Amino acid sequence: MKITVYLGSSFGDDPSYQEQVRKLGQWIGSQGHTLVFGGNGRGLMGILAEAVKQSGGKVIGVEPSFLMAWGTPSPVLDELITVEDMNERKKKMMELADHFIACPGGIGTLDEITDIIVQKELGQLFGKAILFNVNGFYEPLRALLAEMQQHGFIRSTLQNNVFYANSVEEIAALLEE
């Protein structure tokens, strides 16, 4: 199974983000799955890639050429796919994946996972979209989506297209359904 994971290239302010991302990577690798991610070797991205690789999984990075100058690609990549820009990156990561997980991250992570949710709502994308809700990280987004639905801007089918998981065990159960 190929799993695209969106997450920060920084560590964030809570050590549990690092701990849970490492656990996710260990699970992905130990199951023989392939990680598809942004390719950067820094922050949570680096922790995830290293954990997947050390646990026996394959690691594919997708990185725009202009970002290559800003940071170093992860040294554990099995494959690096270089694309022109962020839109091409999102498209390639969608094409490669069976399922999608958003870990804690910044505006890029939010952009990527909301694009997945939109594509799923439009019936253009399959697989599960999971928000890894480490220490309630995605609760504000959950509340915002509920508010949008309450005001008639989002269909009730959204509940069938977005899953929240508080642990790696919950992620594993969702992906094994």
Sequence and secondary structure as in RCSB ss.txt:
>XXXX:A:sequence
MKITVYLGSSFGDDPSYQEQVRKLGQWIGSQGHTLVFGGNGRGLMGILAEAVKQSGGKVIGVEPSFLMAWGTPSP
VLDELITVEDMNERKKKMMELADHFIACPGGIGTLDEITDIIVQKELGQLFGKAILFNVNGFYEPLRALLAEMQQ
HGFIRSTLQNNVFYANSVEEIAALLEE
>XXXX:A:secstr
 EEEEE  SS  S HHHHHHHHHHHHHHHHTT EEEE  B SHHHHHHHHHHHHTT EEEEEEEHHHHTTS B T
T SEEEEESSHHHHHHHHHHH SEEEE S  HHHHHHHHHHHHHHHTTS  S EEEE GGGTTHHHHHHHHHHHH
TTSS TTHHHH EEESSHHHHHHHHH 
